[in-house]
Amino acid sequence: MTNSFALHIPDVELEPDPLDPSQIVSGSPEVSGKVLWESADGRQLRGIWQITPGVVTDTEADEMFVVISGRATVEFEDGPTLEVGPGDVAVLREGDRTTWTVHETLRKAYSINL
């Protein structure tokens, strides 16, 4: 079990997490992140994720996230379009197919259930 902790999210150093080139629609977006906590069975993750401007596709996990900085438009295939920015919370459904248009480098804190 990990001890309790607190971090200032904007200051956390992230590690490169290269995108699959097939996910990139336009631009040269770069992804980085850091897993802060993982359950013993690997089914729950808590962390920080960042993406630079560009357009990418994704298949979502069961996730809740809070945007710390930056802005993006998240379009769901057969669903809504979300505009997210600092202070916004979003809930994503596992299996949703999305297109992310990142307008400003976006950093989020997330919780994922696998």
QUIURUR-V769368 format. One record per residue. N is the residue number from 1. RES is the residue in one letter. PHI is phi in whole degrees, 0 to 359 (none if undefined). Layout:
n res phi
N RES PHI
N RES PHI
//
This chain:
n res phi
1 M none
2 T 281
3 N 293
4 S 295
5 F 201
6 A 221
7 L 224
8 H 268
9 I 307
10 P 299
11 D 267
12 V 290
13 E 282
14 L 257
15 E 251
16 P 304
17 D 222
18 P 305
19 L 286
20 D 291
21 P 307
22 S 291
23 Q 277
24 I 277
25 V 268
26 S 203
27 G 80
28 S 230
29 P 295
30 E 239
31 V 247
32 S 217
33 G 190
34 K 205
35 V 279
36 L 268
37 W 204
38 E 222
39 S 293
40 A 303
41 D 271
42 G 75
43 R 265
44 Q 234
45 L 231
46 R 231
47 G 188
48 I 233
49 W 221
50 Q 220
51 I 221
52 T 274
53 P 305
54 G 151
55 V 234
56 V 224
57 T 254
58 D 204
59 T 247
60 E 280
61 A 263
62 D 286
63 E 219
64 M 239
65 F 220
66 V 238
67 V 282
68 I 267
69 S 206
70 G 91
71 R 216
72 A 208
73 T 250
74 V 246
75 E 258
76 F 261
77 E 296
78 D 59
79 G 199
80 P 284
81 T 242
82 L 253
83 E 255
84 V 238
85 G 207
86 P 307
87 G 89
88 D 279
89 V 248
90 A 224
91 V 239
92 L 248
93 R 264
94 E 305
95 G 94
96 D 299
97 R 261
98 T 232
99 T 236
100 W 260
101 T 254
102 V 266
103 H 274
104 E 224
105 T 317
106 L 254
107 R 240
108 K 225
109 A 258
110 Y 227
111 S 226
112 I 238
113 N 248
114 L 257
//
